[in-house]
Amino acid sequence: MSDPNFCSHLNAIREVITSKTNVCEECVKQHTQWVHLRICQDCGVTLCCDQSPQQHMRKHHNATGHPVIASAQPGERWLYCFVDDEMLEY
């Protein structure tokens, strides 16, 4: 994934963290629904996407500064950097 002209946050990912759950941990606590799931590539938490009502992954990024997420959806293989608004399929 190393490209010197590409997002440094995405370039820093050497191994993609995969989800160990198929639920948004915060939505479960709050008894709310999610649309799609994302995995934080810093800490491994699985939370809901921006299309979900609660946008828990965006809130996680805003609170922690963790920049890169991966899709937890079956068949999707991409990373996204909140900081640089860059996406990378792998």
HTML snippet that shows the backbone in 3Dmol.js (N, CA, C, O; Angstrom):
<script src="https://3Dmol.org/build/3Dmol-min.js"></script>
<div id="view" style="width:600px;height:400px;position:relative"></div>
<script>
const pdb = `
ATOM      1  N   MET A   1       0.817  -1.203   0.000  1.00  0.00           N
ATOM      2  CA  MET A   1       0.000   0.000   0.000  1.00  0.00           C
ATOM      3  C   MET A   1       0.854   1.257   0.000  1.00  0.00           C
ATOM      4  O   MET A   1       0.305   2.359   0.020  1.00  0.00           O
ATOM      5  N   SER A   2       2.135   1.139  -0.021  1.00  0.00           N
ATOM      6  CA  SER A   2       3.007   2.286   0.152  1.00  0.00           C
ATOM      7  C   SER A   2       3.132   3.104  -1.136  1.00  0.00           C
ATOM      8  O   SER A   2       3.673   2.625  -2.133  1.00  0.00           O
ATOM      9  N   ASP A   3       2.630   4.334  -1.105  1.00  0.00           N
ATOM     10  CA  ASP A   3       2.711   5.278  -2.211  1.00  0.00           C
ATOM     11  C   ASP A   3       3.024   6.635  -1.591  1.00  0.00           C
ATOM     12  O   ASP A   3       2.196   7.158  -0.845  1.00  0.00           O
ATOM     13  N   PRO A   4       4.182   7.225  -1.867  1.00  0.00           N
ATOM     14  CA  PRO A   4       4.573   8.469  -1.211  1.00  0.00           C
ATOM     15  C   PRO A   4       3.650   9.653  -1.499  1.00  0.00           C
ATOM     16  O   PRO A   4       3.671  10.636  -0.759  1.00  0.00           O
ATOM     17  N   ASN A   5       2.852   9.579  -2.546  1.00  0.00           N
ATOM     18  CA  ASN A   5       1.946  10.675  -2.879  1.00  0.00           C
ATOM     19  C   ASN A   5       0.548  10.471  -2.306  1.00  0.00           C
ATOM     20  O   ASN A   5      -0.349  11.278  -2.551  1.00  0.00           O
ATOM     21  N   PHE A   6       0.363   9.406  -1.553  1.00  0.00           N
ATOM     22  CA  PHE A   6      -0.946   9.056  -1.034  1.00  0.00           C
ATOM     23  C   PHE A   6      -1.006   9.386   0.455  1.00  0.00           C
ATOM     24  O   PHE A   6       0.020   9.675   1.071  1.00  0.00           O
ATOM     25  N   CYS A   7      -2.159   9.345   1.009  1.00  0.00           N
ATOM     26  CA  CYS A   7      -2.413   9.626   2.418  1.00  0.00           C
ATOM     27  C   CYS A   7      -1.450   8.857   3.327  1.00  0.00           C
ATOM     28  O   CYS A   7      -1.338   7.636   3.222  1.00  0.00           O
ATOM     29  N   SER A   8      -0.769   9.559   4.202  1.00  0.00           N
ATOM     30  CA  SER A   8       0.203   8.915   5.098  1.00  0.00           C
ATOM     31  C   SER A   8      -0.474   7.989   6.104  1.00  0.00           C
ATOM     32  O   SER A   8       0.128   7.011   6.548  1.00  0.00           O
ATOM     33  N   HIS A   9      -1.718   8.290   6.466  1.00  0.00           N
ATOM     34  CA  HIS A   9      -2.443   7.435   7.415  1.00  0.00           C
ATOM     35  C   HIS A   9      -2.750   6.074   6.781  1.00  0.00           C
ATOM     36  O   HIS A   9      -2.598   5.032   7.419  1.00  0.00           O
ATOM     37  N   LEU A  10      -3.180   6.101   5.531  1.00  0.00           N
ATOM     38  CA  LEU A  10      -3.452   4.848   4.824  1.00  0.00           C
ATOM     39  C   LEU A  10      -2.156   4.089   4.546  1.00  0.00           C
ATOM     40  O   LEU A  10      -2.122   2.862   4.640  1.00  0.00           O
ATOM     41  N   ASN A  11      -1.097   4.811   4.208  1.00  0.00           N
ATOM     42  CA  ASN A  11       0.198   4.171   3.959  1.00  0.00           C
ATOM     43  C   ASN A  11       0.743   3.486   5.201  1.00  0.00           C
ATOM     44  O   ASN A  11       1.530   2.545   5.094  1.00  0.00           O
ATOM     45  N   ALA A  12       0.337   3.942   6.369  1.00  0.00           N
ATOM     46  CA  ALA A  12       0.834   3.374   7.623  1.00  0.00           C
ATOM     47  C   ALA A  12       0.212   2.010   7.946  1.00  0.00           C
ATOM     48  O   ALA A  12       0.736   1.272   8.781  1.00  0.00           O
ATOM     49  N   ILE A  13      -0.896   1.676   7.292  1.00  0.00           N
ATOM     50  CA  ILE A  13      -1.574   0.400   7.557  1.00  0.00           C
ATOM     51  C   ILE A  13      -0.783  -0.726   6.902  1.00  0.00           C
ATOM     52  O   ILE A  13      -0.595  -0.736   5.686  1.00  0.00           O
ATOM     53  N   ARG A  14      -0.327  -1.661   7.704  1.00  0.00           N
ATOM     54  CA  ARG A  14       0.429  -2.808   7.199  1.00  0.00           C
ATOM     55  C   ARG A  14      -0.420  -4.062   7.192  1.00  0.00           C
ATOM     56  O   ARG A  14      -0.246  -4.930   6.337  1.00  0.00           O
ATOM     57  N   GLU A  15      -1.338  -4.161   8.139  1.00  0.00           N
ATOM     58  CA  GLU A  15      -2.240  -5.306   8.218  1.00  0.00           C
ATOM     59  C   GLU A  15      -3.613  -4.787   8.640  1.00  0.00           C
ATOM     60  O   GLU A  15      -3.738  -4.095   9.651  1.00  0.00           O
ATOM     61  N   VAL A  16      -4.632  -5.122   7.869  1.00  0.00           N
ATOM     62  CA  VAL A  16      -5.979  -4.640   8.156  1.00  0.00           C
ATOM     63  C   VAL A  16      -6.573  -5.412   9.333  1.00  0.00           C
ATOM     64  O   VAL A  16      -6.583  -6.642   9.346  1.00  0.00           O
ATOM     65  N   ILE A  17      -7.064  -4.665  10.317  1.00  0.00           N
ATOM     66  CA  ILE A  17      -7.746  -5.271  11.463  1.00  0.00           C
ATOM     67  C   ILE A  17      -9.146  -5.664  11.012  1.00  0.00           C
ATOM     68  O   ILE A  17      -9.852  -4.856  10.409  1.00  0.00           O
ATOM     69  N   THR A  18      -9.548  -6.880  11.294  1.00  0.00           N
ATOM     70  CA  THR A  18     -10.876  -7.346  10.932  1.00  0.00           C
ATOM     71  C   THR A  18     -11.774  -7.382  12.170  1.00  0.00           C
ATOM     72  O   THR A  18     -11.293  -7.427  13.302  1.00  0.00           O
ATOM     73  N   SER A  19     -13.060  -7.362  11.934  1.00  0.00           N
ATOM     74  CA  SER A  19     -14.028  -7.332  13.027  1.00  0.00           C
ATOM     75  C   SER A  19     -14.189  -8.697  13.670  1.00  0.00           C
ATOM     76  O   SER A  19     -14.180  -9.728  12.997  1.00  0.00           O
ATOM     77  N   LYS A  20     -14.336  -8.679  14.971  1.00  0.00           N
ATOM     78  CA  LYS A  20     -14.610  -9.907  15.704  1.00  0.00           C
ATOM     79  C   LYS A  20     -16.084  -9.982  16.095  1.00  0.00           C
ATOM     80  O   LYS A  20     -16.509 -10.904  16.791  1.00  0.00           O
ATOM     81  N   THR A  21     -16.852  -9.003  15.638  1.00  0.00           N
ATOM     82  CA  THR A  21     -18.278  -8.941  15.944  1.00  0.00           C
ATOM     83  C   THR A  21     -19.038  -8.482  14.707  1.00  0.00           C
ATOM     84  O   THR A  21     -18.441  -7.912  13.793  1.00  0.00           O
ATOM     85  N   ASN A  22     -20.323  -8.716  14.665  1.00  0.00           N
ATOM     86  CA  ASN A  22     -21.127  -8.255  13.531  1.00  0.00           C
ATOM     87  C   ASN A  22     -22.220  -7.295  14.002  1.00  0.00           C
ATOM     88  O   ASN A  22     -23.315  -7.247  13.442  1.00  0.00           O
ATOM     89  N   VAL A  23     -21.888  -6.530  15.051  1.00  0.00           N
ATOM     90  CA  VAL A  23     -22.815  -5.522  15.570  1.00  0.00           C
ATOM     91  C   VAL A  23     -22.061  -4.233  15.869  1.00  0.00           C
ATOM     92  O   VAL A  23     -20.849  -4.245  16.084  1.00  0.00           O
ATOM     93  N   CYS A  24     -22.792  -3.119  15.879  1.00  0.00           N
ATOM     94  CA  CYS A  24     -22.236  -1.859  16.364  1.00  0.00           C
ATOM     95  C   CYS A  24     -22.327  -1.902  17.883  1.00  0.00           C
ATOM     96  O   CYS A  24     -23.419  -1.952  18.449  1.00  0.00           O
ATOM     97  N   GLU A  25     -21.176  -1.882  18.533  1.00  0.00           N
ATOM     98  CA  GLU A  25     -21.126  -2.011  19.987  1.00  0.00           C
ATOM     99  C   GLU A  25     -21.927  -0.915  20.694  1.00  0.00           C
ATOM    100  O   GLU A  25     -22.563  -1.181  21.714  1.00  0.00           O
ATOM    101  N   GLU A  26     -21.905   0.306  20.168  1.00  0.00           N
ATOM    102  CA  GLU A  26     -22.640   1.419  20.786  1.00  0.00           C
ATOM    103  C   GLU A  26     -24.135   1.335  20.501  1.00  0.00           C
ATOM    104  O   GLU A  26     -24.945   1.621  21.383  1.00  0.00           O
ATOM    105  N   CYS A  27     -24.513   0.949  19.289  1.00  0.00           N
ATOM    106  CA  CYS A  27     -25.945   0.800  18.976  1.00  0.00           C
ATOM    107  C   CYS A  27     -26.590  -0.265  19.866  1.00  0.00           C
ATOM    108  O   CYS A  27     -27.730  -0.106  20.304  1.00  0.00           O
ATOM    109  N   VAL A  28     -25.862  -1.345  20.129  1.00  0.00           N
ATOM    110  CA  VAL A  28     -26.386  -2.397  21.010  1.00  0.00           C
ATOM    111  C   VAL A  28     -26.655  -1.816  22.394  1.00  0.00           C
ATOM    112  O   VAL A  28     -27.711  -2.060  22.977  1.00  0.00           O
ATOM    113  N   LYS A  29     -25.698  -1.045  22.924  1.00  0.00           N
ATOM    114  CA  LYS A  29     -25.865  -0.423  24.240  1.00  0.00           C
ATOM    115  C   LYS A  29     -27.054   0.526  24.273  1.00  0.00           C
ATOM    116  O   LYS A  29     -27.761   0.603  25.277  1.00  0.00           O
ATOM    117  N   GLN A  30     -27.279   1.256  23.168  1.00  0.00           N
ATOM    118  CA  GLN A  30     -28.318   2.285  23.105  1.00  0.00           C
ATOM    119  C   GLN A  30     -29.638   1.775  22.530  1.00  0.00           C
ATOM    120  O   GLN A  30     -30.613   2.522  22.450  1.00  0.00           O
ATOM    121  N   HIS A  31     -29.668   0.512  22.133  1.00  0.00           N
ATOM    122  CA  HIS A  31     -30.863  -0.082  21.520  1.00  0.00           C
ATOM    123  C   HIS A  31     -31.301   0.689  20.279  1.00  0.00           C
ATOM    124  O   HIS A  31     -32.487   0.950  20.077  1.00  0.00           O
ATOM    125  N   THR A  32     -30.308   1.053  19.443  1.00  0.00           N
ATOM    126  CA  THR A  32     -30.574   1.734  18.176  1.00  0.00           C
ATOM    127  C   THR A  32     -30.137   0.832  17.028  1.00  0.00           C
ATOM    128  O   THR A  32     -29.519  -0.210  17.250  1.00  0.00           O
ATOM    129  N   GLN A  33     -30.455   1.229  15.815  1.00  0.00           N
ATOM    130  CA  GLN A  33     -30.161   0.435  14.623  1.00  0.00           C
ATOM    131  C   GLN A  33     -28.994   1.040  13.853  1.00  0.00           C
ATOM    132  O   GLN A  33     -28.722   2.235  13.965  1.00  0.00           O
ATOM    133  N   TRP A  34     -28.310   0.217  13.076  1.00  0.00           N
ATOM    134  CA  TRP A  34     -27.222   0.662  12.219  1.00  0.00           C
ATOM    135  C   TRP A  34     -27.493   0.211  10.794  1.00  0.00           C
ATOM    136  O   TRP A  34     -28.318  -0.671  10.554  1.00  0.00           O
ATOM    137  N   VAL A  35     -26.784   0.830   9.846  1.00  0.00           N
ATOM    138  CA  VAL A  35     -26.906   0.489   8.427  1.00  0.00           C
ATOM    139  C   VAL A  35     -25.744  -0.425   8.021  1.00  0.00           C
ATOM    140  O   VAL A  35     -25.962  -1.543   7.554  1.00  0.00           O
ATOM    141  N   HIS A  36     -24.514   0.056   8.200  1.00  0.00           N
ATOM    142  CA  HIS A  36     -23.307  -0.708   7.871  1.00  0.00           C
ATOM    143  C   HIS A  36     -22.313  -0.572   9.019  1.00  0.00           C
ATOM    144  O   HIS A  36     -22.418   0.331   9.849  1.00  0.00           O
ATOM    145  N   LEU A  37     -21.356  -1.479   9.048  1.00  0.00           N
ATOM    146  CA  LEU A  37     -20.365  -1.490  10.116  1.00  0.00           C
ATOM    147  C   LEU A  37     -18.976  -1.145   9.591  1.00  0.00           C
ATOM    148  O   LEU A  37     -18.627  -1.464   8.454  1.00  0.00           O
ATOM    149  N   ARG A  38     -18.189  -0.485  10.446  1.00  0.00           N
ATOM    150  CA  ARG A  38     -16.823  -0.095  10.133  1.00  0.00           C
ATOM    151  C   ARG A  38     -15.917  -0.506  11.291  1.00  0.00           C
ATOM    152  O   ARG A  38     -16.368  -0.614  12.431  1.00  0.00           O
ATOM    153  N   ILE A  39     -14.636  -0.735  10.995  1.00  0.00           N
ATOM    154  CA  ILE A  39     -13.672  -1.156  12.004  1.00  0.00           C
ATOM    155  C   ILE A  39     -12.563  -0.115  12.098  1.00  0.00           C
ATOM    156  O   ILE A  39     -11.924   0.208  11.096  1.00  0.00           O
ATOM    157  N   CYS A  40     -12.336   0.404  13.283  1.00  0.00           N
ATOM    158  CA  CYS A  40     -11.247   1.343  13.516  1.00  0.00           C
ATOM    159  C   CYS A  40      -9.928   0.592  13.370  1.00  0.00           C
ATOM    160  O   CYS A  40      -9.740  -0.465  13.972  1.00  0.00           O
ATOM    161  N   GLN A  41      -9.031   1.131  12.583  1.00  0.00           N
ATOM    162  CA  GLN A  41      -7.762   0.464  12.344  1.00  0.00           C
ATOM    163  C   GLN A  41      -6.703   0.797  13.387  1.00  0.00           C
ATOM    164  O   GLN A  41      -5.580   0.299  13.305  1.00  0.00           O
ATOM    165  N   ASP A  42      -7.043   1.634  14.370  1.00  0.00           N
ATOM    166  CA  ASP A  42      -6.148   1.881  15.501  1.00  0.00           C
ATOM    167  C   ASP A  42      -6.462   0.965  16.669  1.00  0.00           C
ATOM    168  O   ASP A  42      -5.563   0.358  17.252  1.00  0.00           O
ATOM    169  N   CYS A  43      -7.740   0.866  17.011  1.00  0.00           N
ATOM    170  CA  CYS A  43      -8.102   0.129  18.232  1.00  0.00           C
ATOM    171  C   CYS A  43      -8.973  -1.099  17.988  1.00  0.00           C
ATOM    172  O   CYS A  43      -9.180  -1.895  18.905  1.00  0.00           O
ATOM    173  N   GLY A  44      -9.488  -1.270  16.768  1.00  0.00           N
ATOM    174  CA  GLY A  44     -10.254  -2.465  16.429  1.00  0.00           C
ATOM    175  C   GLY A  44     -11.720  -2.441  16.793  1.00  0.00           C
ATOM    176  O   GLY A  44     -12.409  -3.442  16.595  1.00  0.00           O
ATOM    177  N   VAL A  45     -12.229  -1.329  17.323  1.00  0.00           N
ATOM    178  CA  VAL A  45     -13.639  -1.245  17.683  1.00  0.00           C
ATOM    179  C   VAL A  45     -14.495  -1.288  16.413  1.00  0.00           C
ATOM    180  O   VAL A  45     -14.120  -0.721  15.386  1.00  0.00           O
ATOM    181  N   THR A  46     -15.645  -1.964  16.491  1.00  0.00           N
ATOM    182  CA  THR A  46     -16.589  -2.036  15.369  1.00  0.00           C
ATOM    183  C   THR A  46     -17.787  -1.155  15.705  1.00  0.00           C
ATOM    184  O   THR A  46     -18.462  -1.354  16.715  1.00  0.00           O
ATOM    185  N   LEU A  47     -18.037  -0.176  14.833  1.00  0.00           N
ATOM    186  CA  LEU A  47     -19.127   0.781  15.050  1.00  0.00           C
ATOM    187  C   LEU A  47     -19.838   1.065  13.729  1.00  0.00           C
ATOM    188  O   LEU A  47     -19.391   0.631  12.668  1.00  0.00           O
ATOM    189  N   CYS A  48     -20.945   1.794  13.805  1.00  0.00           N
ATOM    190  CA  CYS A  48     -21.778   2.049  12.617  1.00  0.00           C
ATOM    191  C   CYS A  48     -21.252   3.203  11.763  1.00  0.00           C
ATOM    192  O   CYS A  48     -20.494   4.053  12.229  1.00  0.00           O
ATOM    193  N   CYS A  49     -21.674   3.204  10.515  1.00  0.00           N
ATOM    194  CA  CYS A  49     -21.208   4.124   9.482  1.00  0.00           C
ATOM    195  C   CYS A  49     -21.932   5.474   9.518  1.00  0.00           C
ATOM    196  O   CYS A  49     -22.836   5.694  10.324  1.00  0.00           O
ATOM    197  N   ASP A  50     -21.511   6.362   8.629  1.00  0.00           N
ATOM    198  CA  ASP A  50     -22.121   7.693   8.525  1.00  0.00           C
ATOM    199  C   ASP A  50     -23.561   7.658   8.031  1.00  0.00           C
ATOM    200  O   ASP A  50     -24.306   8.611   8.264  1.00  0.00           O
ATOM    201  N   GLN A  51     -23.975   6.591   7.358  1.00  0.00           N
ATOM    202  CA  GLN A  51     -25.362   6.483   6.898  1.00  0.00           C
ATOM    203  C   GLN A  51     -26.279   6.001   8.025  1.00  0.00           C
ATOM    204  O   GLN A  51     -27.502   6.061   7.896  1.00  0.00           O
ATOM    205  N   SER A  52     -25.708   5.535   9.103  1.00  0.00           N
ATOM    206  CA  SER A  52     -26.492   5.087  10.253  1.00  0.00           C
ATOM    207  C   SER A  52     -26.928   6.303  11.071  1.00  0.00           C
ATOM    208  O   SER A  52     -26.213   7.304  11.118  1.00  0.00           O
ATOM    209  N   PRO A  53     -28.089   6.224  11.712  1.00  0.00           N
ATOM    210  CA  PRO A  53     -28.601   7.387  12.453  1.00  0.00           C
ATOM    211  C   PRO A  53     -27.635   7.945  13.500  1.00  0.00           C
ATOM    212  O   PRO A  53     -27.543   9.162  13.661  1.00  0.00           O
ATOM    213  N   GLN A  54     -26.921   7.085  14.206  1.00  0.00           N
ATOM    214  CA  GLN A  54     -26.060   7.555  15.297  1.00  0.00           C
ATOM    215  C   GLN A  54     -24.623   7.883  14.883  1.00  0.00           C
ATOM    216  O   GLN A  54     -23.907   8.546  15.634  1.00  0.00           O
ATOM    217  N   GLN A  55     -24.198   7.438  13.719  1.00  0.00           N
ATOM    218  CA  GLN A  55     -22.848   7.707  13.192  1.00  0.00           C
ATOM    219  C   GLN A  55     -21.760   7.486  14.247  1.00  0.00           C
ATOM    220  O   GLN A  55     -20.915   8.352  14.473  1.00  0.00           O
ATOM    221  N   HIS A  56     -21.794   6.325  14.883  1.00  0.00           N
ATOM    222  CA  HIS A  56     -20.867   6.066  15.986  1.00  0.00           C
ATOM    223  C   HIS A  56     -19.394   6.057  15.569  1.00  0.00           C
ATOM    224  O   HIS A  56     -18.541   6.486  16.346  1.00  0.00           O
ATOM    225  N   MET A  57     -19.077   5.581  14.367  1.00  0.00           N
ATOM    226  CA  MET A  57     -17.663   5.576  13.977  1.00  0.00           C
ATOM    227  C   MET A  57     -17.154   6.994  13.778  1.00  0.00           C
ATOM    228  O   MET A  57     -16.022   7.293  14.161  1.00  0.00           O
ATOM    229  N   ARG A  58     -17.945   7.866  13.199  1.00  0.00           N
ATOM    230  CA  ARG A  58     -17.549   9.277  13.033  1.00  0.00           C
ATOM    231  C   ARG A  58     -17.326   9.899  14.414  1.00  0.00           C
ATOM    232  O   ARG A  58     -16.355  10.629  14.616  1.00  0.00           O
ATOM    233  N   LYS A  59     -18.218   9.614  15.360  1.00  0.00           N
ATOM    234  CA  LYS A  59     -18.070  10.139  16.718  1.00  0.00           C
ATOM    235  C   LYS A  59     -16.798   9.591  17.368  1.00  0.00           C
ATOM    236  O   LYS A  59     -16.102  10.309  18.086  1.00  0.00           O
ATOM    237  N   HIS A  60     -16.504   8.325  17.115  1.00  0.00           N
ATOM    238  CA  HIS A  60     -15.278   7.713  17.640  1.00  0.00           C
ATOM    239  C   HIS A  60     -14.056   8.436  17.084  1.00  0.00           C
ATOM    240  O   HIS A  60     -13.133   8.765  17.829  1.00  0.00           O
ATOM    241  N   HIS A  61     -14.050   8.683  15.786  1.00  0.00           N
ATOM    242  CA  HIS A  61     -12.934   9.414  15.167  1.00  0.00           C
ATOM    243  C   HIS A  61     -12.805  10.804  15.791  1.00  0.00           C
ATOM    244  O   HIS A  61     -11.702  11.222  16.142  1.00  0.00           O
ATOM    245  N   ASN A  62     -13.912  11.517  15.931  1.00  0.00           N
ATOM    246  CA  ASN A  62     -13.862  12.871  16.491  1.00  0.00           C
ATOM    247  C   ASN A  62     -13.337  12.876  17.928  1.00  0.00           C
ATOM    248  O   ASN A  62     -12.623  13.796  18.327  1.00  0.00           O
ATOM    249  N   ALA A  63     -13.687  11.863  18.690  1.00  0.00           N
ATOM    250  CA  ALA A  63     -13.269  11.794  20.093  1.00  0.00           C
ATOM    251  C   ALA A  63     -11.820  11.326  20.263  1.00  0.00           C
ATOM    252  O   ALA A  63     -11.133  11.769  21.183  1.00  0.00           O
ATOM    253  N   THR A  64     -11.352  10.431  19.379  1.00  0.00           N
ATOM    254  CA  THR A  64     -10.038   9.806  19.568  1.00  0.00           C
ATOM    255  C   THR A  64      -8.972  10.297  18.599  1.00  0.00           C
ATOM    256  O   THR A  64      -7.779  10.225  18.894  1.00  0.00           O
ATOM    257  N   GLY A  65      -9.406  10.798  17.435  1.00  0.00           N
ATOM    258  CA  GLY A  65      -8.450  11.159  16.394  1.00  0.00           C
ATOM    259  C   GLY A  65      -7.974   9.972  15.578  1.00  0.00           C
ATOM    260  O   GLY A  65      -7.132  10.137  14.696  1.00  0.00           O
ATOM    261  N   HIS A  66      -8.492   8.774  15.848  1.00  0.00           N
ATOM    262  CA  HIS A  66      -8.113   7.603  15.057  1.00  0.00           C
ATOM    263  C   HIS A  66      -8.550   7.840  13.615  1.00  0.00           C
ATOM    264  O   HIS A  66      -9.743   8.007  13.362  1.00  0.00           O
ATOM    265  N   PRO A  67      -7.618   7.861  12.665  1.00  0.00           N
ATOM    266  CA  PRO A  67      -7.941   8.324  11.320  1.00  0.00           C
ATOM    267  C   PRO A  67      -8.521   7.310  10.340  1.00  0.00           C
ATOM    268  O   PRO A  67      -9.296   7.692   9.464  1.00  0.00           O
ATOM    269  N   VAL A  68      -8.170   6.024  10.460  1.00  0.00           N
ATOM    270  CA  VAL A  68      -8.487   5.074   9.386  1.00  0.00           C
ATOM    271  C   VAL A  68      -9.482   4.009   9.847  1.00  0.00           C
ATOM    272  O   VAL A  68      -9.373   3.444  10.935  1.00  0.00           O
ATOM    273  N   ILE A  69     -10.460   3.763   8.966  1.00  0.00           N
ATOM    274  CA  ILE A  69     -11.442   2.702   9.191  1.00  0.00           C
ATOM    275  C   ILE A  69     -11.433   1.751   8.004  1.00  0.00           C
ATOM    276  O   ILE A  69     -10.978   2.091   6.913  1.00  0.00           O
ATOM    277  N   ALA A  70     -11.944   0.560   8.245  1.00  0.00           N
ATOM    278  CA  ALA A  70     -12.153  -0.422   7.176  1.00  0.00           C
ATOM    279  C   ALA A  70     -13.616  -0.814   7.190  1.00  0.00           C
ATOM    280  O   ALA A  70     -14.273  -0.743   8.228  1.00  0.00           O
ATOM    281  N   SER A  71     -14.123  -1.225   6.052  1.00  0.00           N
ATOM    282  CA  SER A  71     -15.480  -1.747   5.997  1.00  0.00           C
ATOM    283  C   SER A  71     -15.518  -3.108   6.677  1.00  0.00           C
ATOM    284  O   SER A  71     -14.600  -3.916   6.537  1.00  0.00           O
ATOM    285  N   ALA A  72     -16.591  -3.344   7.414  1.00  0.00           N
ATOM    286  CA  ALA A  72     -16.814  -4.664   8.027  1.00  0.00           C
ATOM    287  C   ALA A  72     -17.883  -5.430   7.256  1.00  0.00           C
ATOM    288  O   ALA A  72     -18.339  -6.485   7.696  1.00  0.00           O
ATOM    289  N   GLN A  73     -18.278  -4.895   6.110  1.00  0.00           N
ATOM    290  CA  GLN A  73     -19.315  -5.539   5.305  1.00  0.00           C
ATOM    291  C   GLN A  73     -18.720  -6.691   4.505  1.00  0.00           C
ATOM    292  O   GLN A  73     -17.640  -6.549   3.931  1.00  0.00           O
ATOM    293  N   PRO A  74     -19.402  -7.822   4.459  1.00  0.00           N
ATOM    294  CA  PRO A  74     -18.921  -8.964   3.679  1.00  0.00           C
ATOM    295  C   PRO A  74     -18.689  -8.573   2.220  1.00  0.00           C
ATOM    296  O   PRO A  74     -19.536  -7.932   1.599  1.00  0.00           O
ATOM    297  N   GLY A  75     -17.543  -8.961   1.685  1.00  0.00           N
ATOM    298  CA  GLY A  75     -17.224  -8.701   0.289  1.00  0.00           C
ATOM    299  C   GLY A  75     -16.639  -7.331   0.015  1.00  0.00           C
ATOM    300  O   GLY A  75     -16.183  -7.083  -1.100  1.00  0.00           O
ATOM    301  N   GLU A  76     -16.634  -6.436   0.984  1.00  0.00           N
ATOM    302  CA  GLU A  76     -16.048  -5.102   0.794  1.00  0.00           C
ATOM    303  C   GLU A  76     -14.649  -5.094   1.372  1.00  0.00           C
ATOM    304  O   GLU A  76     -14.426  -5.532   2.501  1.00  0.00           O
ATOM    305  N   ARG A  77     -13.692  -4.583   0.573  1.00  0.00           N
ATOM    306  CA  ARG A  77     -12.300  -4.528   1.017  1.00  0.00           C
ATOM    307  C   ARG A  77     -11.756  -3.134   0.717  1.00  0.00           C
ATOM    308  O   ARG A  77     -11.098  -2.909  -0.299  1.00  0.00           O
ATOM    309  N   TRP A  78     -12.048  -2.206   1.623  1.00  0.00           N
ATOM    310  CA  TRP A  78     -11.533  -0.850   1.461  1.00  0.00           C
ATOM    311  C   TRP A  78     -11.219  -0.231   2.814  1.00  0.00           C
ATOM    312  O   TRP A  78     -11.741  -0.631   3.855  1.00  0.00           O
ATOM    313  N   LEU A  79     -10.345   0.759   2.750  1.00  0.00           N
ATOM    314  CA  LEU A  79      -9.970   1.571   3.902  1.00  0.00           C
ATOM    315  C   LEU A  79     -10.336   3.009   3.598  1.00  0.00           C
ATOM    316  O   LEU A  79     -10.331   3.424   2.439  1.00  0.00           O
ATOM    317  N   TYR A  80     -10.655   3.772   4.634  1.00  0.00           N
ATOM    318  CA  TYR A  80     -10.984   5.190   4.461  1.00  0.00           C
ATOM    319  C   TYR A  80     -10.287   5.989   5.556  1.00  0.00           C
ATOM    320  O   TYR A  80     -10.271   5.580   6.717  1.00  0.00           O
ATOM    321  N   CYS A  81      -9.712   7.130   5.184  1.00  0.00           N
ATOM    322  CA  CYS A  81      -9.081   8.042   6.128  1.00  0.00           C
ATOM    323  C   CYS A  81      -9.974   9.257   6.322  1.00  0.00           C
ATOM    324  O   CYS A  81     -10.234   9.999   5.375  1.00  0.00           O
ATOM    325  N   PHE A  82     -10.444   9.461   7.551  1.00  0.00           N
ATOM    326  CA  PHE A  82     -11.261  10.633   7.871  1.00  0.00           C
ATOM    327  C   PHE A  82     -10.474  11.927   7.690  1.00  0.00           C
ATOM    328  O   PHE A  82     -11.013  12.911   7.183  1.00  0.00           O
ATOM    329  N   VAL A  83      -9.219  11.938   8.093  1.00  0.00           N
ATOM    330  CA  VAL A  83      -8.399  13.151   8.082  1.00  0.00           C
ATOM    331  C   VAL A  83      -8.196  13.679   6.670  1.00  0.00           C
ATOM    332  O   VAL A  83      -8.386  14.868   6.413  1.00  0.00           O
ATOM    333  N   ASP A  84      -7.812  12.798   5.757  1.00  0.00           N
ATOM    334  CA  ASP A  84      -7.484  13.213   4.390  1.00  0.00           C
ATOM    335  C   ASP A  84      -8.599  12.951   3.379  1.00  0.00           C
ATOM    336  O   ASP A  84      -8.448  13.257   2.196  1.00  0.00           O
ATOM    337  N   ASP A  85      -9.716  12.390   3.838  1.00  0.00           N
ATOM    338  CA  ASP A  85     -10.841  12.063   2.965  1.00  0.00           C
ATOM    339  C   ASP A  85     -10.362  11.254   1.756  1.00  0.00           C
ATOM    340  O   ASP A  85     -10.703  11.553   0.612  1.00  0.00           O
ATOM    341  N   GLU A  86      -9.560  10.219   2.042  1.00  0.00           N
ATOM    342  CA  GLU A  86      -9.007   9.335   1.010  1.00  0.00           C
ATOM    343  C   GLU A  86      -9.513   7.919   1.238  1.00  0.00           C
ATOM    344  O   GLU A  86      -9.689   7.485   2.377  1.00  0.00           O
ATOM    345  N   MET A  87      -9.745   7.207   0.147  1.00  0.00           N
ATOM    346  CA  MET A  87     -10.186   5.819   0.206  1.00  0.00           C
ATOM    347  C   MET A  87      -9.218   4.961  -0.583  1.00  0.00           C
ATOM    348  O   MET A  87      -8.655   5.395  -1.588  1.00  0.00           O
ATOM    349  N   LEU A  88      -9.030   3.720  -0.108  1.00  0.00           N
ATOM    350  CA  LEU A  88      -8.134   2.793  -0.769  1.00  0.00           C
ATOM    351  C   LEU A  88      -8.773   1.416  -0.769  1.00  0.00           C
ATOM    352  O   LEU A  88      -9.115   0.891   0.291  1.00  0.00           O
ATOM    353  N   GLU A  89      -8.937   0.823  -1.951  1.00  0.00           N
ATOM    354  CA  GLU A  89      -9.393  -0.553  -2.042  1.00  0.00           C
ATOM    355  C   GLU A  89      -8.175  -1.449  -1.947  1.00  0.00           C
ATOM    356  O   GLU A  89      -7.109  -1.115  -2.466  1.00  0.00           O
ATOM    357  N   TYR A  90      -8.331  -2.589  -1.284  1.00  0.00           N
ATOM    358  CA  TYR A  90      -7.199  -3.503  -1.134  1.00  0.00           C
ATOM    359  C   TYR A  90      -7.605  -4.912  -1.473  1.00  0.00           C
ATOM    360  O   TYR A  90      -6.782  -5.825  -1.404  1.00  0.00           O
TER     361      TYR A  90
END
`;
const viewer = $3Dmol.createViewer("view");
viewer.addModel(pdb, "pdb");
viewer.setStyle({}, {cartoon: {color: "spectrum"}});
viewer.zoomTo();
viewer.render();
</script>
